[in-house]
């Protein structure tokens, strides 16, 4: 199903509410003035409060597992609003709350 593409200004949170920022957006492709993000580079999660039985286990990175099948930037699938990522080291998902609405893809 088509969905909006993610850019560096998209709001992505780990399952515990901490923000995730792209490590390597593609500066050659802009969406609403922001670089597009692709499946290749993970996102860095900062400030995750996740704690298991008194032992901290915060999200550190979000590694993307599902991206676009028809839209690529620099030969790599771009990320869509319905793309999926797994946070390391605890295996929780991310939540994409906002992205640019103008450019959609599959």
JOVENZI-V422115 format. One record per run of one state. SS is the DSSP state (helix for helix, strand for strand, loop for the rest). FROM is the first residue (numbers start at 1). LEN is the number of residues. If there is no record, write none. Layout:
# JOVENZI-V422115
((SS:FROM:LEN) (SS:FROM:LEN))
This chain:
# JOVENZI-V422115
((loop:1:2) (strand:3:3) (loop:6:1) (strand:7:1) (loop:8:3) (strand:11:4) (loop:15:4) (strand:19:4) (loop:23:3) (strand:26:6) (loop:32:2) (strand:34:3) (loop:37:1) (strand:38:1) (loop:39:4) (strand:43:3) (loop:46:5) (strand:51:2) (loop:53:2) (strand:55:2) (loop:57:4) (strand:61:6) (loop:67:5) (strand:72:2) (loop:74:2) (strand:76:3) (loop:79:1) (strand:80:1) (loop:81:3) (strand:84:5) (loop:89:4) (strand:93:6) (loop:99:5) (strand:104:2) (loop:106:1))
